[in-house]
Each structure stands twice: as C-alpha cells, then as structure tokens.
C-alpha cells in the first residue's frame, strides 16, 4: 500500500541498502620511505621490471620480479628493511591476489585498486651501522637477559638437525674451516615451516653478528666473503622470500630493528638494548627469536 507521501508503509523501519563501493576506484597512498636498494639506477633497473604479488599478509604485501628480486610493501609498524617500501599509513590488502600483476612506472606503483606514490619517499640505508669501539660485556649481558627460546617451533629430527647445523657453523667459525661452515649452512637452509624457515632466520642472525664483530673471524677471513659463502650455499635450498633476506644479509643489509640494536649495544644503553631486542623477538611467530639465537650463538667463544 502506498501512502500519500510516496512510499509504502511496508518501507517504514526497513533497513536501507548502502550503495556498494566502486571496487575499480584506485586507492592512492604515499610511501614514507624506501630502501636505497630499490632506488632506480643503471645497476638497479627494478622500476622497469614486471612484478607480481608473491604473498599477502595483514601488514605486508610481498612482490617479486621475474629475476627473483623481492619488494615488500609494509605498514609503518613493520618499519624499514633492505627491500621495503614503508607506506605512510596502514592500508588493507584485501581484494588483492597472489600472482597479480604490479606496474612500477617511474615514481608510482599500481596494482588492483592500489596506487602507491613514491615521489616523496625518504631513501633509507639498510647497511648495518659500523661501531668504532668494542661492545662491553655489560651490554652483551643485558641482551642475554632477554627471554629467548630459539628453534622452539622445531621438534624431533628437525630440531636435532638445527642444533647440529648450529654446532657445525660455530666449529667452522672457531677453526676457520669452510667445510664446516658449508655443512652447517646446508643443514640449516630451508629448515622448518613458513616463508622464512627457522634455519634461515638463524643464519640471518649469525651473519648480523659477523658484520657487527668481524674480529670473531679467523685472520684470513672477511665478513663479506664468509656471509656471501653462507648466502650462496643457502639460496637454492630455501624459499624465495627467505633467499632475499639472506642475499641482503650477505651484503650487510638488515632490517631497522637490527640497526637499533647495534646502536644500543655500542652505546651500552641497557634500556635501549632491551627495547631493540624485544622488537626483534616480536618479528614473525618465531623468526625474531631464531635470528637472535643465531646472533648470540656466533659470539660464543
């Protein structure tokens, strides 16, 4: 029945349907920063390379090129990394699909309903800071006070293999035996579940310590050579995302929390050490803990 004012009495109190959003409308967002490794140059023509979506997570969208180079679009809370583009504000990656194409043209990325403006992004240097004074025993003790449980997600023979790999690495480092380093890396590479397996996280932390304290190395070795050897051995044995982290670690490139930790250790600032260490431990489900275990293991004398 229609009333005199032009609508049915049955419409009174009925919920009105909201217009559906136009999913074809692009969602523009600016980037706050990006790794210097992603800045266009003759040796890094990534901006002209076709990209696809590798994996999607609540705060991260990983992209990959045809050559296997990884680019990560991340929320501000994730922070800077060796291949990160940090968005100026959080964004939902809902509606995007793994395998979807991404266009990187000049100062912008476009895919799906997203358009990311890179023009005003600050370039961030992923190279681990250099320390010019030895780190004190007090500083190391402050870090060891953190609650660590590396390889906690590994059980049975997998856990045994992880511990054996760690022992080979440490023995090779002490004795200067490349064969032990290679064997330890082979045992750890790709070991465990996930996009960045526990064994690889351990290797990343191990390399971070080598870059921080090259004095741990035998006289004939250098941090770049040893870390390159580890990364080259591990790369064909693990996931594409984990491979990217290890290749960058071999170049001395690490995520921002590791930079903060090195700075805090060098300053012997116990509060900052605990804060930076806790931030690393919160990375992933167990990735941060496994990486910290590798970091501390490399320093066992």
Helices and strands as residue ranges (DSSP letters): G 9-11, E 27-35, G 36-38, G 46-48, E 51-56, E 60-65, E 70-74, E 84-87, E 101-105, E 108-111, E 114-117, E 122-124, H 137-144, H 156-175, H 178-188, H 198-212, G 214-216, H 223-235, H 240-250, H 256-267, H 270-281, H 287-297
